[in-house]
Amino acid sequence: MTMTEKILARASDKSQLAPGENVWVNVDILMTHDVCGPGVIGTFKKEFGENAKVWDSEKLVVIPDHYIFTSDERANRNVDILRDFCVEQNIKYFYDIKDRGNFKANPDYKGVCHVALAQEGHCRPGEVLLGTDSHTCTAGAFGEFATGIGNTDAGFVPPTLRFVLDGEMPHYLLAKDLILQIIGEISVAGATYKAMEFVGSTVESLTMEERMTLCNMVVEAGGKNGIVPADNTTYKYLEDKTSEPFEPVFSDGQAR
């Protein structure tokens, strides 16, 4: 199996999975923010009742980052809905911003949700991370299955496209150039509902931030998720970010 297939197999308590299978998975982290969060909360209460509780208050990460500095009352209402829900549900990882006057001095401000997930230690190899944002695929840089979902979603095992990138990156090129070149070659629909796996010496030489850039844009090729094998660069980044145990997985050599 590929990395993506192995992660989803483990998360669904199955020994084997093949592309196209429909699976229920145990999710390690669900992220939502102030754009989609109110819709998610509305769907949750509609389907499960006003007094329903989330499955794990420490696995839901809520990050106001889109509307937080606007004076628009309707946008502020989105953040208010998140605040009320997080208090009601006792959500541990709600990165609220109480003082909007000086965000630089506010330790609660975490910035863009995808950066915050990484810097706060929520991205771990071998896990399943879902988010109500199309660029949640950024977290695949950590060797985990990470993808964006809607307010309601079903999961199918995606087939994998493996990109073997070897050689030294010229100093004048960035990871952004690399993924744009790939998309240019396969087209904006070339990876529709597929996992894009990046391996090779070029990928191994990239920093975690560069790997996140690589995975961030797989959605621009129609990809379901992007993923990079965990290595020493990954583990070094995570040293002071998380104390949670994790178990990385790697594609089988004969996986197709």
Backbone hydrogen bonds in HBPLUS format (Angstrom, degrees):
<---DONOR---> <-ACCEPTOR-->    atom                        ^
c    i                          cat <-CA-CA->   ^        H-A-AA   ^      H-
h    n   atom  resd res      DA  || num        DHA   H-A  angle D-A-AA Bond
n    s   type  num  typ     dist DA aas  dist angle  dist       angle   num
A0252-ASP N   A0001-MET O   2.94 MM 251  5.70 173.6  1.95 164.6 165.8     1
A0006-LYS N   A0002-THR O   2.89 MM   4  6.11 157.7  1.94 153.9 160.3     2
A0007-ILE N   A0003-MET O   2.93 MM   4  6.17 162.8  1.96 157.2 161.4     3
A0008-LEU N   A0004-THR O   3.07 MM   4  6.25 167.5  2.08 151.3 154.6     4
A0009-ALA N   A0005-GLU O   2.86 MM   4  5.94 144.7  1.99 140.8 151.3     5
A0010-ARG N   A0006-LYS O   2.93 MM   4  6.13 165.8  1.95 150.7 153.7     6
A0011-ALA N   A0007-ILE O   2.97 MM   4  6.14 156.0  2.03 145.4 152.7     7
A0012-SER N   A0008-LEU O   3.04 MM   4  6.05 123.8  2.37 132.6 144.7     8
A0012-SER N   A0009-ALA O   3.20 MM   3  5.20 141.0  2.36  96.0 107.1     9
A0014-LYS N   A0009-ALA O   2.86 MM   5  4.90 179.2  1.86 148.6 148.4    10
A0013-ASP N   A0010-ARG O   3.26 MM   3  5.08 165.5  2.28 101.8 104.6    11
A0026-ASN N   A0011-ALA O   2.80 MM  15  5.11 156.6  1.85 131.5 138.0    12
A0021-GLU N   A0018-ALA O   3.22 MM   3  6.08 162.6  2.26 147.0 148.6    13
A0020-GLY N   A0157-VAL O   2.73 MM 137  5.17 167.5  1.74 146.2 149.2    14
A0157-VAL N   A0021-GLU O   2.78 MM 136  5.37 158.7  1.83 156.7 164.2    15
A0023-VAL N   A0155-GLY O   3.28 MM 132  6.09 150.9  2.38 142.7 151.2    16
A0028-ASP N   A0128-VAL O   3.01 MM 100  5.33 141.4  2.17 137.0 148.9    17
A0029-ILE N   A0128-VAL O   3.24 MM  99  6.66 153.4  2.31 155.2 157.7    18
A0130-LEU N   A0029-ILE O   2.93 MM 101  6.30 165.6  1.95 161.2 161.7    19
A0030-LEU N   A0059-LYS O   2.94 MM  29  6.36 156.8  1.99 161.8 166.8    20
A0061-VAL N   A0030-LEU O   2.87 MM  31  6.12 165.1  1.89 149.1 153.8    21
A0031-MET N   A0130-LEU O   2.81 MM  99  6.27 161.0  1.84 150.0 155.8    22
A0132-THR N   A0031-MET O   3.02 MM 101  6.52 149.2  2.12 152.5 159.3    23
A0032-THR N   A0061-VAL O   3.02 MM  29  6.55 151.2  2.11 159.9 167.8    24
A0063-ILE N   A0032-THR O   3.04 MM  31  6.48 159.3  2.08 153.1 159.1    25
A0037-GLY N   A0033-HIS O   2.69 MM   4  5.10 141.6  1.83 149.6 161.6    26
A0039-GLY N   A0036-CYS O   3.05 MM   3  5.41 118.2  2.45 109.1 124.0    27
A0040-VAL N   A0036-CYS O   2.98 MM   4  6.24 156.2  2.03 157.2 165.0    28
A0041-ILE N   A0037-GLY O   2.86 MM   4  6.09 165.0  1.88 160.8 164.6    29
A0042-GLY N   A0038-PRO O   2.90 MM   4  6.07 153.9  1.97 142.2 149.7    30
A0043-THR N   A0039-GLY O   2.94 MM   4  6.15 158.3  1.99 146.3 151.6    31
A0044-PHE N   A0040-VAL O   2.85 MM   4  6.05 160.5  1.89 151.7 157.7    32
A0045-LYS N   A0041-ILE O   2.98 MM   4  6.20 164.9  2.01 152.2 154.9    33
A0046-LYS N   A0042-GLY O   2.98 MM   4  6.07 152.2  2.06 143.0 151.4    34
A0047-GLU N   A0043-THR O   2.93 MM   4  6.05 161.6  1.97 153.6 157.5    35
A0048-PHE N   A0044-PHE O   2.93 MM   4  5.88 155.1  2.00 147.4 154.6    36
A0049-GLY N   A0045-LYS O   2.84 MM   4  4.72 136.7  2.03 123.7 129.4    37
A0052-ALA N   A0049-GLY O   3.19 MM   3  5.36 167.7  2.20 113.4 115.0    38
A0059-LYS N   A0056-ASP O   3.09 MM   3  5.47 168.5  2.10 115.8 119.1    39
A0092-LYS N   A0057-SER O   3.23 MM  35  6.29 163.1  2.26 143.9 148.4    40
A0062-VAL N   A0093-TYR O   2.97 MM  31  6.37 163.2  2.00 156.2 161.8    41
A0095-TYR N   A0062-VAL O   3.00 MM  33  6.36 156.4  2.05 173.6 177.4    42
A0070-THR N   A0067-TYR O   3.18 MM   3  5.63 164.3  2.21 125.6 123.7    43
A0076-ASN N   A0072-ASP O   2.93 MM   4  6.20 158.1  1.98 152.7 159.7    44
A0077-ARG N   A0073-GLU O   2.94 MM   4  6.13 138.1  2.11 137.9 149.1    45
A0078-ASN N   A0075-ALA O   3.06 MM   3  5.31 129.5  2.32 101.1 113.5    46
A0080-ASP N   A0076-ASN O   2.97 MM   4  6.32 153.8  2.04 148.2 156.4    47
A0081-ILE N   A0077-ARG O   2.93 MM   4  6.19 153.1  2.01 151.4 157.1    48
A0082-LEU N   A0078-ASN O   3.25 MM   4  6.61 153.0  2.33 141.4 148.0    49
A0083-ARG N   A0079-VAL O   2.93 MM   4  6.26 160.9  1.97 152.9 158.1    50
A0084-ASP N   A0080-ASP O   2.93 MM   4  6.20 167.9  1.95 156.0 158.2    51
A0085-PHE N   A0081-ILE O   3.04 MM   4  6.18 163.5  2.07 147.9 152.6    52
A0086-CYS N   A0082-LEU O   2.87 MM   4  6.02 163.4  1.90 156.7 161.1    53
A0087-VAL N   A0083-ARG O   3.04 MM   4  6.21 154.8  2.11 150.9 156.9    54
A0088-GLU N   A0084-ASP O   2.97 MM   4  6.10 164.8  1.99 147.9 152.8    55
A0089-GLN N   A0085-PHE O   2.83 MM   4  5.98 152.8  1.90 149.8 157.0    56
A0090-ASN N   A0086-CYS O   2.88 MM   4  5.57 109.9  2.38 128.3 142.2    57
A0091-ILE N   A0086-CYS O   2.95 MM   5  4.90 158.1  2.00 137.5 144.5    58
A0090-ASN N   A0087-VAL O   3.29 MM   3  5.03 151.7  2.37  95.5 103.8    59
A0096-ASP N   A0094-PHE O   3.02 MM   2  5.69 129.9  2.28 105.9  91.4    60
A0105-ALA N   A0102-ASN O   3.17 MM   3  5.74 144.0  2.30 112.4 121.1    61
A0106-ASN N   A0103-PHE O   3.09 MM   3  4.87 157.6  2.14  99.4 106.0    62
A0109-TYR N   A0106-ASN O   3.15 MM   3  5.74 154.6  2.22 116.9 123.1    63
A0115-VAL N   A0112-VAL O   3.12 MM   3  5.50 125.3  2.43 109.2 122.5    64
A0116-ALA N   A0112-VAL O   2.93 MM   4  6.14 164.2  1.96 159.6 164.9    65
A0117-LEU N   A0113-CYS O   2.91 MM   4  6.11 156.0  1.97 150.0 155.2    66
A0119-GLN N   A0115-VAL O   2.92 MM   4  6.16 173.8  1.92 161.4 162.9    67
A0120-GLU N   A0116-ALA O   2.87 MM   4  5.75 148.0  1.98 150.6 156.4    68
A0122-HIS N   A0117-LEU O   2.87 MM   5  5.09 150.3  1.96 167.8 169.0    69
A0121-GLY N   A0118-ALA O   3.19 MM   3  5.42 164.1  2.22 109.7 112.9    70
A0127-GLU N   A0124-ARG O   3.33 MM   3  6.01 157.2  2.38 141.9 142.1    71
A0126-GLY N   A0143-GLY O   2.87 MM  17  6.05 173.3  1.87 132.3 132.5    72
A0145-PHE N   A0127-GLU O   2.93 MM  18  6.27 150.6  2.02 171.5 171.0    73
A0129-LEU N   A0145-PHE O   2.81 MM  16  6.14 169.2  1.82 163.2 166.7    74
A0147-THR N   A0129-LEU O   3.21 MM  18  6.84 144.9  2.34 154.5 164.4    75
A0131-GLY N   A0147-THR O   3.19 MM  16  6.51 147.1  2.30 151.0 154.5    76
A0149-ILE N   A0131-GLY O   2.84 MM  18  5.97 148.6  1.94 146.1 152.9    77
A0136-THR N   A0133-ASP O   3.07 MM   3  5.67 152.3  2.15 128.0 126.9    78
A0138-THR N   A0135-HIS O   3.06 MM   3  5.85 167.8  2.08 120.7 122.9    79
A0139-ALA N   A0136-THR O   3.16 MM   3  6.21 157.2  2.22 132.0 132.1    80
A0140-GLY N   A0137-CYS O   3.05 MM   3  5.62 165.3  2.07 117.5 122.2    81
A0141-ALA N   A0138-THR O   3.22 MM   3  6.29 169.4  2.23 127.4 129.2    82
A0142-PHE N   A0139-ALA O   3.03 MM   3  5.87 172.4  2.04 123.9 126.4    83
A0143-GLY N   A0140-GLY O   3.03 MM   3  5.39 156.4  2.08 121.1 119.9    84
A0228-VAL N   A0140-GLY O   3.03 MM  88  6.25 150.6  2.12 149.6 140.7    85
A0195-ALA N   A0159-PRO O   2.77 MM  36  6.07 162.2  1.80 153.2 158.8    86
A0161-LEU N   A0195-ALA O   2.69 MM  34  5.99 167.4  1.71 171.5 172.9    87
A0197-GLU N   A0161-LEU O   2.82 MM  36  6.08 164.0  1.85 155.1 160.6    88
A0163-PHE N   A0197-GLU O   2.69 MM  34  5.98 171.8  1.70 177.6 179.1    89
A0199-VAL N   A0163-PHE O   2.98 MM  36  6.21 171.7  1.98 159.0 160.3    90
A0165-LEU N   A0199-VAL O   2.77 MM  34  6.11 171.2  1.78 156.6 154.5    91
A0202-THR N   A0165-LEU O   2.95 MM  37  5.43 151.2  2.03 134.6 139.4    92
A0173-LEU N   A0170-PRO O   3.08 MM   3  5.59 169.2  2.09 120.9 123.0    93
A0177-ASP N   A0174-LEU O   2.94 MM   3  5.25 124.0  2.27 103.4 117.1    94
A0178-LEU N   A0174-LEU O   3.18 MM   4  6.60 149.1  2.28 144.9 153.9    95
A0179-ILE N   A0175-ALA O   3.07 MM   4  6.41 163.1  2.10 158.6 159.4    96
A0180-LEU N   A0176-LYS O   3.03 MM   4  6.13 152.6  2.11 143.4 151.6    97
A0181-GLN N   A0177-ASP O   2.91 MM   4  6.06 148.5  2.01 143.4 151.5    98
A0182-ILE N   A0178-LEU O   3.08 MM   4  6.38 157.0  2.13 145.8 151.9    99
A0183-ILE N   A0179-ILE O   2.93 MM   4  6.14 166.3  1.95 148.6 152.1   100
A0184-GLY N   A0180-LEU O   2.86 MM   4  5.97 150.3  1.95 139.4 148.4   101
A0185-GLU N   A0181-GLN O   3.00 MM   4  6.27 138.9  2.17 141.8 152.2   102
A0185-GLU N   A0182-ILE O   3.05 MM   3  5.14 125.9  2.35  96.0 110.0   103
A0186-ILE N   A0182-ILE O   2.95 MM   4  6.27 156.7  2.01 155.9 162.1   104
A0187-SER N   A0183-ILE O   2.70 MM   4  5.19 142.1  1.84 144.8 152.2   105
A0190-GLY N   A0187-SER O   3.07 MM   3  4.91 165.8  2.09 105.7 109.1   106
A0192-THR N   A0189-ALA O   3.40 MM   3  5.31 164.5  2.42 112.0 109.6   107
A0191-ALA N   A0221-ALA O   2.93 MM  30  5.41 153.6  2.00 161.8 158.1   108
A0194-LYS N   A0191-ALA O   2.84 MM   3  5.14 144.7  1.97 148.5 137.8   109
A0193-TYR N   A0222-GLY O   2.84 MM  29  6.18 143.7  1.97 160.5 148.5   110
A0224-LYS N   A0194-LYS O   2.83 MM  30  5.24 156.1  1.88 129.0 136.8   111
A0196-MET N   A0225-ASN O   2.83 MM  29  6.25 161.3  1.86 154.1 160.3   112
A0227-ILE N   A0196-MET O   2.94 MM  31  6.32 145.5  2.06 156.5 154.8   113
A0198-PHE N   A0227-ILE O   2.96 MM  29  6.29 164.7  1.99 165.1 169.6   114
A0204-GLU N   A0200-GLY O   3.02 MM   4  6.30 158.2  2.07 152.6 159.6   115
A0205-SER N   A0201-SER O   3.13 MM   4  6.26 132.1  2.37 136.6 146.9   116
A0205-SER N   A0202-THR O   3.22 MM   3  5.28 136.1  2.42  95.2 106.8   117
A0206-LEU N   A0203-VAL O   3.07 MM   3  5.35 156.5  2.13 108.6 115.9   118
A0211-ARG N   A0207-THR O   2.96 MM   4  6.23 153.5  2.03 148.4 155.8   119
A0212-MET N   A0208-MET O   2.89 MM   4  6.14 149.7  1.99 147.0 155.3   120
A0213-THR N   A0209-GLU O   3.08 MM   4  6.38 147.1  2.19 139.5 148.0   121
A0214-LEU N   A0210-GLU O   3.01 MM   4  6.31 153.7  2.08 144.8 151.7   122
A0215-CYS N   A0211-ARG O   2.98 MM   4  6.28 163.4  2.01 151.7 154.7   123
A0216-ASN N   A0212-MET O   2.78 MM   4  5.77 144.8  1.91 143.0 153.8   124
A0218-VAL N   A0215-CYS O   3.28 MM   3  5.59 173.9  2.28 114.6 116.2   125
A0220-GLU N   A0217-MET O   2.96 MM   3  5.30 144.3  2.09 106.5 116.8   126
A0221-ALA N   A0218-VAL O   2.92 MM   3  5.35 159.1  1.96 111.2 118.2   127
A0223-GLY N   A0218-VAL O   2.94 MM   5  5.12 148.4  2.05 146.3 136.3   128
A0222-GLY N   A0219-VAL O   3.00 MM   3  4.79 158.7  2.05 101.6 105.8   129
A0234-THR N   A0231-ASP O   2.97 MM   3  5.26 119.4  2.35 104.8 119.4   130
A0235-TYR N   A0231-ASP O   2.99 MM   4  6.35 164.0  2.02 157.9 162.0   131
A0236-LYS N   A0232-ASN O   2.88 MM   4  5.91 159.2  1.93 146.6 152.2   132
A0237-TYR N   A0233-THR O   3.18 MM   4  6.29 155.9  2.24 139.5 145.6   133
A0238-LEU N   A0234-THR O   3.07 MM   4  6.34 149.6  2.17 148.0 156.6   134
A0239-GLU N   A0236-LYS O   3.34 MM   3  5.29 151.2  2.43  98.4 106.4   135
A0241-LYS N   A0238-LEU O   3.00 MM   3  4.84 158.8  2.05 104.9 111.5   136
A0242-THR N   A0238-LEU O   3.34 MM   4  6.09 155.7  2.40 159.0 152.7   137
A0255-ALA N   A0252-ASP O   3.01 MM   3  5.17 164.8  2.03 112.4 116.6   138
